[in-house]
Amino acid sequence: MKPAILTSLAVAALFALTGCGLLPSAPPSASPSATSSAPEPSASPSEAPAEPAERTASTPFDEWDAYLACRQLTPSYFYSESGGDFYEVEYASFADSFIHHRSDGLFFVYSEVENGNVDPSLASAAAANCVVGGTLGTPQYAQFGATVRLTEAEIDAAKDAPLDTP
């Protein structure tokens, strides 16, 4: 295939996988545990399921939005334009990432990354970290980048650290 066609296919796949932008969809619903012995309560036929709240440009970021924004802001830190492949970068799941709502209203996001673009001995050495927030229509990207993987104590120290100022 020609490079232009491959690029077009890659962009189309990226949009399909990311939900076409920074207006994220709702987080995936949790599946019931296979070890759960108690049946989940079911709604009676007269109860209609609750409608999801409408999300507009003025909807504030939540944890899911912060996680998705961090994933969309950081992939270039894990491959270079001279080599590497976006599809070789795998972020930790939402459930396995650390997301903290800071006192300034922003979210601190730490998500470990498996980077297939580097020497295999370094593939599990990096993580994405971001401080993001705002609203869906006016996101605030205060900080974002890559770091070496942190210990729990280092994450605890970083989650409310003052923002870098120019």
Beta strands, then each sheet from edge to edge (+ up, - down):
strand 1: 89-91
strand 2: 98-101
strand 3: 107-115
strand 4: 126-134
strand 5: 139-148
sheet 1: 1+ 3- 2+
sheet 2: 1+ 3- 4+ 5-
end
